[in-house]
Each structure stands twice: as C-alpha cells, then as structure tokens.
Amino acid sequence: MLLNMVNPHKAFFGQKDFQQLAIIRRMVEMLDMSIEIISCPTVREPDGLAMSSRNMLLNPKQRTSAPIISKTLAQARNNMARMSVKEMIEWVKKEINNDPELNVEYFEIADAQTLQPVRQWNTTKQTVGCIAVQVGQVRLIDNILF
C-alpha cells in the first residue's frame, strides 16, 4: 500500500470523495498506522458545483444544470428538520431528476464514520449525504454533512 511505502506523517484527502476519506481513516485506524489523515474541504466553482476535471467534459447545457446537485444538497440540509431520512432521500432524488440533463445514480444518508445507511436522524454523531449523478456520459459526485 502506498501509505506504507511512503510512510508520511500526514496525508491530505478531499471531502469531495467522502466515502474514500472515511475508508482511508478507518484503514489507518485498523492498521494502527501513525499517519494523521487531514480532511480538506471540497473546492467549488462560483456556482457551487464541486470542482472536478470531469466538469470540463460537460457540454454547455449540462454544465448549466450540474450546479443543481450542490444547491439541492444545501437545501436538504436546511430542510432536514422537516423530513424523515426516507423523505429526504426521495426529495433529493426527485429534485435533481426533475432536470432532464441529470440522473441520480444514488443518494444515501449514512453515518459519517461507518458509512452505514441511517434510517432516522440523530442516531449517530454525524451524518453525511453522498450522491452520484450521471450527467450525459459524466458521473459527478458530491456530499453534504448534516
């Protein structure tokens, strides 16, 4: 494994791929590695779309639609007190799929440490909503901490 070969004191991973970050944190913990995993915030375009080299593959119409992903996730965090987890998942999917350029592959609300799906709010210290959306031939990912 790369971390064993390099043996760094610190390793920096972006929150954009939250699932990867959580798995690496858990792996470092399980293997009792003396590496500090540092979470870096997702960098966003001015319109809110999470920065990715994949964004350049979007045509102009798709690029105009893509920020709906981050805007919907932000609205979800603001609406969490009004909806159950199940209602929230369905609402997010519906909002994003309303745009013909976007197709939700998955949206799951999970425990931020274990990545296990949660079915009720407040059953874990922190929850995260992770999403993958197909935009034409491009798969975009994002997430929101609740």
N, C-alpha and C positions, 0 to 999 in steps of 0.2 A: 504494500500500500504506500502511496506517495508520502503520506504524513510520517510513516516510519522511516522512509528513505531520507527525507529532508530533515526530519526532527526539529521542526520550528518551535519557538516558544509561544508564538501567536499565529493564528490563522484567521483570515478575514473572509466571511461569506455574506453574500447579499440576501436580504429578506425577500427579494422578489421570488426566489425559489425557496419558499419557506419549508417545504417538505424536505428538500435536500439539507437545509440548515439543521432541521430537527433531527434528522437521521445521523448526520455527522456529529452533532452534540452527543447524542446517545451512544454512538460508537466510541467516541473518545472517552466517555464516562465508563462504559462497559470494559474497555481495554485498559482502563486506568492510565491513560496517556497524560503526560504533563504538558498539555497544549491548551492554551486559552483560546477558545473559539469566540471570535468577536463578530457580532451581528451588525451588518451595515444596512442602513435604511435604503429602501427602494428609491432609485433616482427616477424622476418623472419628467416627461415633456411638459411644456407650459400648459397644455390642455388636460393634463392628468394621466395620460397614457404612460404606463411603465416603460422606461427606456429598454430597448432591445434592438439588436442588429436585425431582427426579423421585421421590425417596423418598416424598414426600407423596402421590403418585399410587397407591401400593401399597395394596391392601386389607390388613386385619389379618393374614390368613393369609400373604399374600405377604411382608409386612414381617417376619414371624417367620422365614420361610425365607431371605430375602435375605442375612443375615449368613453363611450357609454359604459364600458366594463368598469373602469375605476369610479365613474360617477355613481353607478348603481351600487357598487360596494360601499361607497361613502354613505349613500342614502340608507343602505341596510344597517350600518352601524347606528345611524340616527334613529332608525325605526325599531331597533331590537326590543325595546320595552313594550311595543305594541303587538308583537307577533311571537308565536311559538317558533322553535327552531325549524320544525317541519314547514310552517307557513313561510318563514323567511327563505328557506331553500327554494320553495316553489315560486315565491315572489321574484327572487333574483333571476331565476331561470327565465321566467315569463318576461320580465322587463328587458333583459338582454336579447332574448329570442324575438322580441317584437320588431327588432331591426332585421330586415332581410339579409343583410351582409354578415350577421353574427349567428353562430350556432353553439350553444353551450355544450361542451363535451361532458363536463362535470362541474358541480358546485357542491362542496361539502363543508359542513361546520364541524370542527374537530377540536379535541384537546390540543393545545399548542405544544405540549411536551411529548405526548404519546402518539399524536395524530389519529387517535381513535375517534370515530364519529361520536358526537354528543347528541342526545335527543331532547335535552332540557337545558335552559340557561342556568348558570350558577351551579353546575355540577362539577366544575373544575376551576382551577385558579385563573386560567386564561384560555379563551377560545379563539380560533382563527378560522376564517372563511377562505378556503382555497378554491380557485377556479381555473379552468382551462376552456378557452373559447376558440373555435375554428373560425377563421376569417378568410374565406376563399381557401387557398392551399396553405395558409399560415396558421400555426397554432400559437396563441398567446396565452400566457399565464399571469396571474396576479393573485393577491390575497389581501385580507383586511383583518387586523386584530380587533376583537370585540372586547 
